[in-house]
Amino acid sequence: MKIVIPGGTGQVGGILRRALTAAGHEVVVLTRRPVRAGDVAWDGATAGPWTAAIEGSDVVINLAGRSVSCRYTRANLQEMMDSRVDSARVVGEAIGAAERPPRVWLQMSTATIYTHRFDAAHDEATGELGGAEPGVPDYWAFSVEIAKEWERAQEEAATPETRKVALRSAMVMSPDRGGVFDVLLRMARLGLGGPVAGGAQYVSWIHDRDFVRAVEFLVDRNDLTGPVNLAAPGPLPQREFMRALRAAWGVPVGLPATKWMAELGAFALRSDTELLLKSRRVVPGRLREAGFEFAYEAWTAAADDLVRRVRGGRVAG
């Protein structure tokens, strides 16, 4: 198959590019800075010569959008919104204008779209979309609005011959340098991997191999459209999540952090505390109902595998 990945130069794009290329597919990556064979230049907002890559392709997997690994200033949040909505809009226009459009368009979204809660898990049927939770920072609502507008841009695109799926993805855990697992493992190795603000907030995650397998599953399943949660069935409180990660590496103790300490750490890392403090308790309702079987349902096994691959110097495979 010919698979086009707009915005495919980040961690998740790298995971997909390696796996899909290894599987024998032709992979084209749309990027602002093309440097590799298979890269095609685009600006993520306007039509151009890159639209020729869409013509005759089989699958489009749009990952484009400004990284969330930044301070959530008003300007950065607006850039997150614009980059996601603009890219989804222009990808939809290119698909709609193609004489031979792809049969499926997978659009990245996020598990952050669901409300911050501890008492129940969110699946696609019963999950509650966020934005109106009491007692949380106002900008958390803007993060949810970004996710909603991101999905809306895909939903409203006129692509009658192309099936559309929105990937409400949890954090993708892989041993790639600079990815979320790399950051969390570094914290654990430094003795900083304890509970944050009590650690009751849930962490939703998905192992990189299951992420790839889920994408392949959704490409093949012509009956699945709309939002699909890409998350392992075992979300768990942050304190338990980090305890399992410490055990996988062999670190006996992790220092706890209060909310204000987390804010200082996030500031130093030029990131934001929403990534640490929002409770994302998300489960894969539609994937499980469709018969998808996870290789890594439990975080303990996933953490062990990821640590083994880090120690072995392996990323792919």
C-alpha positions in Angstrom: 0.0 0.0 0.0 0.9 3.6 -0.4 0.6 5.4 2.9 0.9 9.1 3.4 1.7 10.5 6.8 1.3 14.3 7.1 3.3 15.5 10.1 5.1 12.1 10.4 8.5 13.4 11.7 7.7 13.2 15.5 7.9 10.2 17.9 4.6 8.7 16.7 5.4 9.3 13.1 8.7 7.6 13.5 7.1 4.6 15.1 4.7 4.2 12.2 7.2 5.0 9.5 9.6 2.3 10.7 6.9 -0.3 11.2 5.0 0.3 8.0 8.1 0.5 5.9 9.4 -2.8 7.4 6.0 -4.3 6.5 6.7 -3.5 2.8 4.5 -0.4 2.4 5.5 2.7 0.5 5.5 5.5 3.1 5.4 9.2 2.2 5.9 11.8 5.0 4.7 15.3 4.5 6.9 17.7 6.5 8.0 21.3 6.6 11.7 20.2 6.5 12.2 17.3 4.1 15.5 15.6 4.6 15.0 11.9 3.9 13.9 9.8 0.9 10.1 9.7 1.0 9.8 13.2 2.5 7.6 15.7 0.7 7.5 19.4 1.6 4.3 21.0 2.8 3.3 23.9 5.1 0.5 22.2 6.9 -2.0 24.8 6.0 -2.3 25.4 2.2 -2.6 23.3 -0.9 0.5 22.8 -3.0 2.5 20.3 -5.0 2.3 17.9 -2.0 -1.3 17.1 -2.9 0.1 14.9 -5.7 1.2 12.5 -2.9 -2.5 12.1 -1.9 -3.6 11.1 -5.4 -3.7 7.4 -5.7 -2.7 6.7 -2.2 -4.4 4.0 -0.1 -4.2 5.4 3.4 -3.6 8.8 4.9 -2.6 9.0 8.6 -2.6 12.7 9.6 -0.4 13.4 12.7 0.3 17.0 12.0 0.1 19.5 14.9 2.3 21.6 17.2 3.9 19.5 19.9 2.1 19.6 23.3 5.6 19.4 25.0 5.7 23.2 25.7 4.4 25.8 28.2 0.6 26.2 27.7 0.7 29.9 27.1 -2.1 31.6 25.2 0.1 31.9 22.1 1.2 28.2 22.3 -2.4 27.0 22.8 -3.6 29.0 19.8 -0.7 27.6 17.7 -1.8 24.0 18.8 -5.3 24.8 17.7 -4.4 26.4 14.4 -1.8 23.8 13.4 -4.2 20.9 14.1 -7.3 22.4 12.5 -5.5 23.8 9.5 -3.7 20.6 8.7 -6.9 18.5 9.0 -8.8 21.0 6.9 -6.2 21.0 4.1 -5.7 17.3 4.1 -9.5 16.9 3.8 -9.5 19.3 0.9 -6.7 17.3 -0.9 -8.6 14.0 -0.3 -11.8 15.5 -1.5 -10.2 16.9 -4.7 -8.4 13.7 -5.6 -9.5 11.7 -8.6 -8.3 8.5 -6.9 -8.7 9.3 -3.2 -7.4 7.1 -0.4 -9.9 4.5 1.0 -9.3 5.5 4.6 -8.2 8.7 6.4 -7.0 8.2 10.0 -6.8 11.5 11.8 -4.9 11.8 15.0 -6.8 13.1 18.0 -6.2 12.7 21.8 -7.6 11.1 24.9 -7.4 14.5 26.5 -10.8 15.2 24.9 -12.4 13.4 27.9 -13.2 14.9 31.2 -10.8 14.9 34.2 -12.2 12.2 36.5 -11.2 9.4 38.8 -14.4 7.4 39.4 -15.1 5.9 36.1 -13.4 5.1 32.8 -14.2 6.7 29.4 -15.1 4.6 26.4 -16.4 6.0 23.2 -20.1 5.2 24.0 -20.3 6.4 27.6 -17.3 8.6 28.0 -17.9 12.3 28.9 -16.2 14.9 26.9 -14.4 17.5 29.0 -14.3 21.3 29.2 -16.7 22.0 32.0 -15.0 20.3 35.0 -15.1 22.4 38.2 -11.9 23.1 40.1 -9.4 22.7 37.2 -7.4 25.4 35.4 -9.4 27.3 32.8 -6.9 26.5 30.0 -7.7 22.7 30.4 -11.0 23.6 28.7 -9.1 25.1 25.8 -7.1 21.8 25.4 -10.4 20.0 25.2 -11.7 22.5 22.7 -8.6 21.9 20.5 -9.4 18.2 20.4 -13.0 18.8 19.6 -12.2 21.2 16.7 -9.5 18.8 15.5 -12.1 16.1 15.2 -14.7 18.4 13.8 -12.4 19.5 10.9 -12.1 15.8 9.8 -15.8 15.1 10.4 -16.9 18.1 8.2 -14.5 17.4 5.4 -16.2 16.4 2.1 -14.6 13.1 1.4 -17.5 10.8 0.4 -15.2 8.0 -1.0 -12.9 7.9 2.0 -13.7 6.3 5.3 -12.7 8.5 8.3 -11.5 7.5 11.8 -10.4 9.8 14.6 -7.7 8.3 16.8 -8.3 9.3 20.4 -4.8 8.2 21.4 -3.4 7.9 24.9 0.3 8.5 25.4 2.3 6.2 23.1 5.0 4.5 25.0 8.2 3.6 23.1 11.9 3.7 23.8 12.6 6.5 21.3 14.8 9.3 22.6 12.7 12.3 23.6 9.4 10.5 23.8 7.2 10.4 26.8 8.5 7.1 28.0 12.1 8.4 27.7 11.2 11.4 29.9 9.4 9.3 32.5 12.2 6.7 32.7 14.8 9.4 33.1 12.8 10.8 36.1 12.6 7.3 37.6 16.3 6.7 37.2 17.1 10.0 38.9 14.9 9.0 41.9 12.2 11.5 41.0 9.6 8.9 39.9 7.3 9.1 42.8 3.6 10.1 43.1 2.8 13.6 41.9 0.2 15.6 43.9 -0.8 12.3 45.6 -0.7 10.2 42.4 -4.4 9.4 42.2 -4.8 10.8 38.7 -5.1 8.1 36.1 -2.5 7.5 33.3 -3.8 6.1 30.0 -1.1 4.7 27.8 -0.6 2.3 24.8 2.5 0.3 24.0 4.1 1.3 20.6 3.6 -2.1 19.1 -0.1 -2.2 20.0 -0.4 1.3 18.6 0.9 0.2 15.3 -1.2 -3.0 15.3 -4.3 -0.9 16.2 -3.6 1.4 13.2 -3.2 -1.6 10.9 -6.4 -3.1 12.3 -8.4 0.1 11.7 -7.0 0.4 8.1 -8.4 -3.1 7.4 -11.7 -2.8 9.1 -14.0 -1.1 6.6 -16.9 -1.1 9.1 -15.2 1.2 11.7 -15.6 5.0 11.4 -15.6 7.9 13.8 -13.8 8.2 17.1 -11.8 5.2 18.4 -9.9 5.2 21.6 -6.3 4.0 21.2 -5.4 3.1 24.8 -4.5 0.0 26.6 -7.3 -1.5 28.7 -5.4 -1.0 31.9 -5.1 2.7 32.8 -3.9 3.1 36.4 -3.2 5.8 39.0 0.0 7.7 38.4 1.5 6.4 41.7 1.1 2.8 40.6 2.2 3.6 37.0 5.5 5.0 38.3 5.9 2.3 40.9 5.8 -0.3 38.1 8.2 1.7 36.0 10.7 2.0 38.9 10.4 -1.8 39.5 11.1 -2.5 35.8 14.4 -0.5 36.0 15.2 -1.6 39.5 14.9 1.7 41.3 13.5 1.1 44.8 12.4 4.6 45.7 10.8 7.6 43.9 10.6 10.9 45.6 7.0 12.3 45.7 6.2 15.7 44.3 3.6 18.2 45.5 1.6 20.2 43.0 3.8 23.2 43.3 6.9 21.1 42.9 5.4 19.7 39.7 4.8 23.2 38.5 8.4 24.1 39.1 9.6 21.0 37.3 7.3 21.6 34.3 8.5 25.1 34.1 12.1 24.0 34.1 11.3 21.4 31.4 9.4 24.0 29.4 6.3 21.7 29.6 3.0 21.9 31.4 1.5 20.3 34.5 -1.7 19.3 32.6 0.3 16.4 31.2 1.0 15.2 34.8 -2.1 16.2 36.7 -5.1 15.6 34.5 -6.7 12.2 35.2 -7.0 10.4 31.8 -8.9 7.2 32.5 -9.6 6.0 29.0 -10.4 2.5 27.8 -10.6 1.0 24.3 -14.3 0.2 24.0 -14.7 0.0 20.2 -11.4 -1.8 19.6 -12.2 -4.5 22.0 -15.8 -4.9 20.6 -14.3 -5.2 17.1 -12.1 -8.1 18.3 -8.7 -6.4 18.6 -6.4 -8.2 21.1 -3.8 -6.2 22.9 -0.3 -7.7 23.2 0.3 -5.5 26.2 -2.8 -5.0 28.4 -1.0 -4.5 31.7 1.5 -1.8 32.3 3.9 -4.0 34.2 4.5 -6.2 31.2 4.7 -3.2 28.9 7.2 -1.4 31.1 9.4 -4.5 31.4 9.5 -4.8 27.6 10.3 -1.1 27.0 13.0 -1.2 29.7 14.5 -4.3 28.0 14.6 -2.5 24.7 16.2 0.6 26.2 18.9 -1.5 27.8 19.4 -3.4 24.6 19.8 -0.3 22.6 16.8 -1.2 20.5 14.0 1.1 19.2 12.4 -0.9 16.4 11.7 -4.6 16.5 
